[in-house]
């Protein structure tokens, strides 16, 4: 295989010299040219074979990275009229809704290992709008309080910074941490304190849990991913677990390549 490696550079250049100072009727030269043509023909065949093998390997690799998912019915008003925490362009083709728990180590793994790349390559580039909803698990006693603190920071446009602080300090979740984080973010502390005991905020967290449960979500992190058309999330897919960036990329690229049904 790959016989061209044994060919002298001068011989490879022979066709370029045919209009130069080489005799036209040199039998030895003609024999070398014929041999070279055979080698080039064989090389082309081998390169085509290698190209096909590389394509097959890529296909197999991508297939192995494609996440398992559950198909869901179309979701209307998936962004709650813009009330949910959101990153990215509101007119993006795709949307991801993350359901997470602030005491969940797998949620933190996703934040640390996958989210930053997703943000750089899909959210910041206008391909994906990213929304979050809360899903504090019953065996994580501090998760709901952290979710309330995050929602209270949303009222003062500091949700994403508070979210980072909560995940970075997930072993210290308590009122003291929430107050300190709010102070570090220069929030209105009186307004923040009132919000922490506001029953409507607690109810919103419970509504997120109820909604997630209705979709079949049982653990965190979980993601609802789909195309956005006319304010709806069309036939979204439920992906569960702290998947790798490559796994998300395969699914997102597939959805981006799907023609818009409104075209």
C-alpha positions, 0 to 999 in steps of 0.5 A: 500500500502507498507505493508512492513513498518509494518514488523519487521526487524527480520521477514524480516531477517528470510530467512537468518536464515533458515540454522541457529539454527531455528527448521525445523518443527516449525509450527508457524515459517512456518506460519510466513514464508508463510505470509512473502512470501505473503508480499514480493510478494505483495511488488514486485507488488506494487514496479512495480506499483510505478516504472511505475508511476514514469516513466509515470510522468517523460515522461509527465514532459519531454514532457511538457518541449520539445520546440516547433520548426519549421523544416528547410531544411539541411543547408550547410556550416553552420559555414561559413568555420569556420569564425563564433564565435564558442565554443566547439569541431568542430567535435561535433555531434550537433551544435547550431547557436544562433541569438541574439541582444545585446539590447534584454532583453530576450537574456540576460535572456538566457545568464544569466539563460541557457547558462552557463549550456549548456556550462558546460554540452554540449559544454565543454563536446564535444557534441555540437559546439556553433556558434553565428550570429547577428540579431539586431532588427530594433527597437533596435537602438544600437544593430547593433553598438554593433554587429559590436564591437563584430565582431571587437573583434573577429578579435583579438580573444576576441569575447566571452569576449566582448560579455559578456561585451556588455550583462552585460552593455546593457543599456550603449551601445555606442562608449565609452563603446566599446572603454573601453571594448576593452581597458580592453581586451588589444586589439590593439586600432588602429586596433579596431577603424579601424574595427568599421568603416569598411563597410565589418563588417557592411555588415557581420551583415546585411548578418546575418540578411538576412540569419536569415530572410530567415530561418523564424527568426523574433525575438531574441533569436532564435536558429538553432539546428541540427546534423552535418554530412559531414559539413552540419546541417541535418534537423535542428530545429528552436527554438525561445525564451529564453528557459530554460536549461531543455527545451534545454536538452530534445531536445539535448538529443533526437538528441544525441540519434538519430542514425547517418545516416552515420553509 
